[in-house]
Amino acid sequence: MSNIYIMEAANLFVGDHDPQNSKFLTLEELKLPDLQETLVDHNPGGGKVSVEFGVGVEKLEPTFKLKGWDMPLLRSFGLGSTIRKNFTAYGVIRNKKNGKALEAKAIMEGRLSRVAPDAFTRGETMGHEYAINEVLHYELFFDGSEELYWDFFTNTLRLGGVDPDPDFNNILRISNGS
């Protein structure tokens, strides 16, 4: 049966869950990374029609926008801080069928690689847009269930808690703990 799930609110923690790292008062926008397959075109020499084949997944690049200035966060930018941080986002998702509030959670490990300040306009609040790059770990949960898990170093990918291609790492002799 059909249903609608609407995100009503979000919070972002940069680093650990220390309340000092919560951005709920300044968070204006949060964009989870696009999930985009890498496709290559193939035009067979003897074929009449070209096709495209999926050969991987594009890099992940989440972004967020905060109102005002956040100097501790700014100091996490780029080469000044080569260590990746955990960014954990929480969302209140409303089940419109029964009115129940559900939790969405995304865990992203990466580096703050872009800080783009808004233009100052008198009478408006200036903010900054941030991008997280060098994402090497990503987890997405909906109502407590793992929907997506990816880790670069272990070459682990799960969708809905299941490895969609379990033979891949076995054939390559990559031990990823599964």
Rosetta blueprint (number, residue, H / E / L):
1 M L
2 S L
3 N L
4 I L
5 Y E
6 I E
7 M E
8 E E
9 A E
10 A E
11 N E
12 L E
13 F E
14 V E
15 G L
16 D L
17 H L
18 D L
19 P H
20 Q H
21 N H
22 S E
23 K L
24 F L
25 L L
26 T L
27 L E
28 E E
29 E E
30 L E
31 K E
32 L L
33 P L
34 D L
35 L L
36 Q L
37 E E
38 T E
39 L E
40 V E
41 D E
42 H E
43 N L
44 P L
45 G L
46 G L
47 G L
48 K L
49 V L
50 S L
51 V E
52 E E
53 F E
54 G E
55 V E
56 G E
57 V E
58 E L
59 K L
60 L L
61 E L
62 P L
63 T E
64 F E
65 K E
66 L E
67 K E
68 G L
69 W L
70 D L
71 M H
72 P H
73 L H
74 L H
75 R L
76 S L
77 F E
78 G H
79 L H
80 G H
81 S L
82 T L
83 I L
84 R L
85 K E
86 N E
87 F E
88 T E
89 A E
90 Y E
91 G E
92 V E
93 I E
94 R E
95 N E
96 K L
97 K L
98 N L
99 G L
100 K L
101 A E
102 L E
103 E E
104 A E
105 K E
106 A E
107 I E
108 M E
109 E E
110 G E
111 R E
112 L E
113 S E
114 R E
115 V E
116 A E
117 P E
118 D L
119 A L
120 F L
121 T L
122 R L
123 G L
124 E L
125 T L
126 M L
127 G E
128 H E
129 E E
130 Y E
131 A E
132 I E
133 N E
134 E E
135 V E
136 L E
137 H E
138 Y E
139 E E
140 L E
141 F E
142 F E
143 D L
144 G L
145 S E
146 E E
147 E E
148 L E
149 Y E
150 W E
151 D E
152 F L
153 F L
154 T L
155 N L
156 T E
157 L E
158 R E
159 L E
160 G L
161 G L
162 V E
163 D L
164 P L
165 D L
166 P H
167 D H
168 F H
169 N H
170 N H
171 I H
172 L H
173 R L
174 I L
175 S L
176 N L
177 G L
178 S L
